[in-house]
Amino acid sequence: MHFGLSEEQELLQETLRGFAESECPPQRLREIFDAGSGHDDALWRGLAEMGLTGLTVPDSLGGAGLEVLELALACEIAGAAALPVPLLEHALACLAIDRCGDDAQRKRWLPDLASGVRIGTVAIAESADDWQPESWATRLEAGRLRGAKRYVPHLERAGLAVVGVTGGGLAVLELDAAGTPGVRFEPAEGIDRTRNLWQLELDGAEAAPLAGEPTAVQRVLDAGLVCLAADAFGAATRLIQLSVDYAKDRRQFGLPIAQFQAVKHQLARMGTEVEPTRALYWYAAHALDRGQDDARRHAAMCKAHLTEKAVETARSAVELHGGLGFTWECDVQMWFKRAMFDRAFLGTPELHRERMAELAGW
């Protein structure tokens, strides 16, 4: 049995990594982060030209027809580069329509989403703890949405939002840049300035229900958990590299601090705790793609463990950077905040550890 990536999967990561390094180097990322815009149109167009905006969309509808594993591999590179684009939420909107919509709905929305002409997002939570379908209270009655959603990423640029509704269903809300009847939204306070969040108020907005079964809806959410874990893994690896580079450059008592035994031990610990977790998100994505019975549990497991480990790695990176690590000028803070977003979005590690226990029959 082969426990590695195919040449095509490795090429996907190498291509995206090269694109991110050339088009979004740290100085460009810093400009976007400082501005607080949370988005770069040029980067989004570049991803669309590479086919990343339709990675999991069937090729018959203009996409690449790939699986959750390839999407997660792309999210790892996005996390390592802290790309300020709506890659995750756009991909989840595509997955929701593909897995839960009918043929007419797929043909209506997926081609524009696959090309990147229309940006998709997801409106799931109604409070900090309401991420799971059984807790959704937004109503869809006679084709009209009523309720409120919180923590909706990149809503101001989206042309379509997939909304979680009572009963564990999903509905598609089309958005007009000039204003959509029955829709109001305003900025929400968020920590990651590469992924802006919004509060959404719905008062009779017209929407179309997706007819997918609850199991299909849960698979879409589980794909989101895996992709967040992959993003967090990428952020953690970048934080380790930043720490290694700084330790080589920073001198104390006439020597680079990388030569001090305590620093070596801390760097080694960070690396040995993060690198093995790669297998968690690889397997969870594989399990989802193959429809395995343990897929839900492994999605919850990798999200809980990797996102928490990323935040721990970020704390260690701050310590290794000394007083500089606590400042806005230090690049560590950008990946620290990305890791914190990944930890909270779609549910905290505590929530998913409870789900793991339930799914394991404990």
N, C-alpha and C positions, 0 to 999 in steps of 0.2 A: 504494500500500500504506500502511496506517495503522499507525504505530509509536507508539501511545499506548494509554491505557486507555479502556474504554468508560465511559459515564455510570454504569452499574450498578457497575462496579469502583471507580470513584472514590467513589461513594456508600458502598460497603462500607467503604472506608478512612476516610472522613469520619465515618461512624457509629461505628465502633470507636474512632477517635481521640477523639471527643467523650465516649464512654462512659469511656475510660481517664482522660481529664482530669478528669471529674467524680467518678468512683468510686475512682480510685487516684492522687490527687495525690502529689507528692513526700513530703509529711509522712506520709501513710498508707503509702506504700511503705517509708519509713524505719522505721516501727513494725514492719512485717512482716520487714524485713531484719534489724533488731536482734534481734527475737524468734527468728529462725532457723527459723520454722515452714515457710517456703517455699510457703505456700498461703493463699488467702483464699476461704472458702466463698461469701461474698456475691458476689465477683467471678465465680466459677465459675457461680453461679446466674444472674447477669446475662448472661453469655456464652451460657448455654443458652437463656435467653429470647429472645436475639437470633438464635438459630440457628447460632451459631459452633461449637457442639460437634458438629454434624452437617454441616459445610460440604460435605464431599465424599461424604457418604452419599446414595445414590439417594433421590429424593423419594418413591418408592413405599414406602420403609422409614423414613420420617420425617425424612429429611435435606433439604438444600438442593439436592443434585444438581449441585454446582459442580465446578470442576476444580482442578488443582494450582496454577495461576496465582492463583486467588482465595485459596487457602489461603496461598500465599506472601505475597500482599498483606496478609493478616491478620497473618501472622507479622512483617512489617516493622513494623506498628503496635505489636504486642506487644513487640518489641525496643526500640522507641523509648520505650515506657512502662515497660519492665522488668516486665511483668505477672507476678505470682507465681501462675501457674496452669499446669496441665499441657497446654497447648494443643497443642504439637508432638507429644509422645509419644501423646496421645490420638488426634490426627489420623492418626498413622502406624498405630496399632492399627486404626482404622477402615479405612484404605486397605488394610492387609494382609488383613483379613477380606473386604473387598469384592472385591479383585483376586485373592486366592488361595483363598478359601473357596468351598464349593458353595452352592446355593440354601438348603438347610436351615440351614447355618451362618450365612448372611447374615440369614435371618429370625430366628434364635435370638438373635443378639448385637447386630446393628446398631441396631435400634430403641431399645434402652436406652442404647447409646452415643450415638446421635444426640440423644437428649433430655437427655443429661448426667446422667441418673440413675445410670448406671454410668460410672466413669472407667477409661479404658484406658491401658496403658503398653506399652513394648517392652523386652525383655531381650535384648540383642544381644551385647555384648562379653564376653569371658572374660579379657581382660587389656587393657592400654593399647593394644595393637596389633591385637587380634583383632576387627576390625569387619566384615570381609568374609566372605561366606558360606562360602568354602572353608576358613576357619580355625576354624569352629565345631566344638566337640567335645562339647557336651551331647547326650546320646542320648535318643531316644524309642523305647522298645521295649515292645511290647504295650500301648501306651497309657499308659506311665509314663515320666516324665522323670527323668533322673539326670545330674547335673553341677552346674556353678556358673556364675553370671553376675555381672558387675560393672557398676557405673555405671548402675543401673536407676533412672530418675527417678520421683519421686512414687509409689514402690511401696507406701508405707504407706497411701495413700488409694485405690489402684486396686482395682477389682473384677474386673479381667481383665488378663492380660499376654500379649502375643504373644512367643513365645520362639524364638530361632534355634537350630536343631538340626543335627546332623551331616548332611552331604550337601547343605547349603544350603537346607534346608526350614524351615518355620515350624509352630509348634504353639500352640494357645490353652490357656492355663492360667487357670481360673476361681479367684478368690481370695475367701475368706470373712474378713470382719473379725474373726470370733471365732477364726480359725486354720484353716489348710488342711493336711490330712495330707500329709506329705512335703515341706513347704515351711518353710524357715527364712530369715529375713532380718534384717540388722542395718545400722545406718547406715554409710555410707562417707564418707570425708572428701572434701568438694567445696568449690569456691571460690565458687560462685554461690548465695547464700542465698535466692534466689527459686526455685531448682530443686534440691531435695534429692536426693541420690543414695543408693542402697542396694546392698548385696551380697546376692545371692540364692543360697541353697543348695537343691538339688533332690535328693530321695532317694525316688524312687518316687511322685512327685506325679502324679495323674491329669491327662491332657491330651488334646486332640483335634488330630490333624494337619490342616493346611491343604494341600490337594492342588495348589496352584499350581505352575507350572513355575518353574525357576530364573530365567528371564527376568522373570517376574512379581515374584518376590521382589526381584530387583535393581532393578526399577522402583520398588518401595516404598522401598527404601533411597535411591535417587536422589532421590525426592521429599523425603526427609528432608534430604538434602544441600542441595537448593534452599531449603528452608524455613529451615535454619540460616543459609544465606547471607543470606536476606532479613531474618532476625532480627538478624544482625550488622550489616547495612546500617542498620536502624532504630536500633540502639544507637550506631553511629558518627555518624549525623545528630544524635542527641540530645547526644552528647558535643561535637560542634561547636557546637551551640546553647548548651550550658552554658558553653563557653569564650568565645563571643562575648558572652554576657550578663555574665560575670565581667570581661572586658576593658573593657566599658563602665562598670562600677561601680568597679573597682579603680583607685585614684588613686596616682600616684607623681610626685614633683616638681610637685605641684599640677595634674596632668593625668590624665585617664583613660588607662590603658595602651593602650587601643585606638587612641590617636592616635600611638603610637610605630611607626615604620616596620617594625621587626623583628617586632613583634607582628602588624601588618597582613599582612606576608608569610607568617607562620606560619599564621594563620587562613585566608588565601587558599589556601595550599598544601593544608591539610586539606580544604577544600571542593572544590577542583578534583580532588583525588585520589579522593575518595569518591563524589561525585555521578555521574560517568560509569559507575560500577560497577553502578548500578541496572539498566542494560540487560542486564548479564550474567545476573542472576537472572530478569529478565523473559523473556529468550530461552530460558534453560534450562527454565523452567517450561512455556513454550509448546511447546518441542521434546518434552518429556515428554507433554504433553497430546495432541500430534499424532502421537506414535509415530515421530518422525524418527530416522534412523539415527545422527545425531550427538548424540542426547539424553544418553547416558551420559557422553560426554566433556565436554559442556557443564555437566552437573550437577557433575562433579568439578572442573571449571575454576572455576565460580562459588563453590563451597564453599571451595576453596583460596585464591582471591584475595580474596574479600570478608571472610572471617573473619580472614585475616592483616592486611588493611588496617584492619579495625576495631580490632585490638589496637594497631597502629601509631598510629591516631588517638587511642586511649585514652592512650598514652604521651605524645603531644603535648599532650593536654588536661591531664594531670598537670603537665607543665612550665609550661604557660600559667597554671595556678593557683598556681604557686610553691610555697612550703612548705606551704600549705594543701592542695594537691593530694595530698599523701602521707598525709593524716589520715583516720581513720574518719569524722569529722564532715563531710567534703566529699562531696557527692553523686556526684562523678566515680567514686568507687570502686565504686559499685553497677553502673554501666554498664561499667566496666573489667572487672569480674569476669564480667558477662554475656558480654562479647566473648570472654573467655578460655574460658568454657564452650563457646561456639559454635565456637571454633577447635578444641577437642579432641574434642567429642562426634561420634561416627560417623567419626572419623579425622582426623588432623592434615593440614595443607596438604602436608607432605612425602609422606604416603601417597597423597594424591589427585593430586599432580603425577606420581608414578610411574604411577598408573592412566591419567592423561591421555596420557602418552607411549606406554604400551602400546596404548591404544585408538586412537591416531593411527598406530600401526604403526612407531614409532621403535625 
